[in-house]
Amino acid sequence: MKNPANCTSIQEVRSIIDEIDFAIIELLSKRQKCVEEIVRFKNNQEEIVAEDRQKILFAQRRWWAEQNNLSPDMIENIYKFLVEHNISKELNLFNKR
């Protein structure tokens, strides 16, 4: 992947952004597959919601954001949305088995 600092046009920078976004979407798809599989190891709705795990996850992601010069609030908000979606998905799968 080209370094954005070496780009000579807005199109080149946008191309890099598109490449990064595609990679993020691929990784989110892999993460979703893990969510679909992890429900096999959960025995009840409390284990799906996993409030203690959520607290740890959000704190860790905030720290990772800080380490990468990103807004911890932005990253936490993204992960809150992602976790809410995943809980809904897991509950749906759990109730179908």
C-alpha positions in Angstrom: 0.0 0.0 0.0 1.3 3.4 -1.0 2.1 5.9 1.8 -0.5 8.7 1.6 2.3 11.2 2.1 3.7 10.2 -1.3 0.4 10.8 -3.1 0.3 13.4 -5.8 -3.5 13.7 -6.2 -6.7 13.5 -4.3 -7.6 10.4 -6.4 -4.5 8.6 -5.1 -5.4 9.3 -1.5 -9.0 8.2 -2.1 -7.8 5.0 -3.6 -5.8 4.3 -0.5 -8.8 5.1 1.7 -10.9 2.7 -0.4 -8.3 0.0 0.0 -8.3 0.4 3.7 -12.1 0.5 3.9 -12.3 -2.8 2.0 -9.8 -4.4 4.4 -11.8 -3.1 7.4 -15.0 -4.7 5.9 -13.2 -8.0 5.3 -12.0 -8.0 8.9 -15.5 -7.1 10.2 -16.8 -10.1 8.2 -14.3 -12.4 9.9 -15.3 -10.9 13.3 -19.0 -11.6 12.5 -18.2 -15.2 11.7 -16.6 -15.5 15.2 -19.7 -14.0 16.7 -21.8 -16.6 14.9 -19.6 -19.4 16.3 -19.1 -18.2 19.8 -22.8 -18.6 20.6 -22.1 -22.4 20.7 -20.2 -21.9 23.9 -22.7 -19.7 25.7 -25.4 -21.3 27.9 -27.8 -18.4 28.6 -28.6 -14.8 27.8 -26.4 -13.4 30.5 -23.4 -15.0 28.9 -24.4 -13.5 25.6 -24.7 -10.0 27.1 -21.6 -10.5 29.2 -21.5 -7.1 30.8 -18.2 -7.7 32.5 -16.6 -8.6 29.2 -18.1 -5.5 27.6 -16.5 -3.3 30.2 -13.1 -4.9 29.6 -13.5 -4.8 25.8 -14.4 -1.1 25.8 -11.6 -0.1 28.1 -9.1 -2.1 26.1 -10.3 -0.6 22.8 -10.1 2.9 24.3 -6.5 2.2 25.3 -5.7 0.8 21.8 -7.2 4.0 20.3 -5.0 6.2 22.5 -1.9 4.2 21.5 -2.8 4.8 17.8 -3.6 8.5 18.2 -7.4 8.0 17.7 -10.2 9.4 19.7 -11.1 6.9 22.4 -14.6 8.2 22.5 -15.0 7.6 18.7 -13.7 4.1 19.0 -15.8 3.3 22.0 -18.9 4.5 20.2 -18.0 2.3 17.2 -17.5 -0.7 19.4 -20.7 0.0 21.4 -22.7 -0.1 18.1 -20.8 -3.3 17.0 -21.4 -5.1 20.3 -25.1 -4.1 20.4 -25.4 -5.6 16.9 -23.5 -8.7 17.8 -25.6 -9.3 21.0 -28.7 -9.1 18.9 -27.2 -11.5 16.4 -26.1 -13.9 19.2 -29.5 -13.8 20.9 -31.2 -14.6 17.6 -28.9 -17.5 17.0 -29.2 -18.7 20.6 -33.0 -18.7 20.5 -33.0 -20.7 17.3 -31.1 -23.6 18.7 
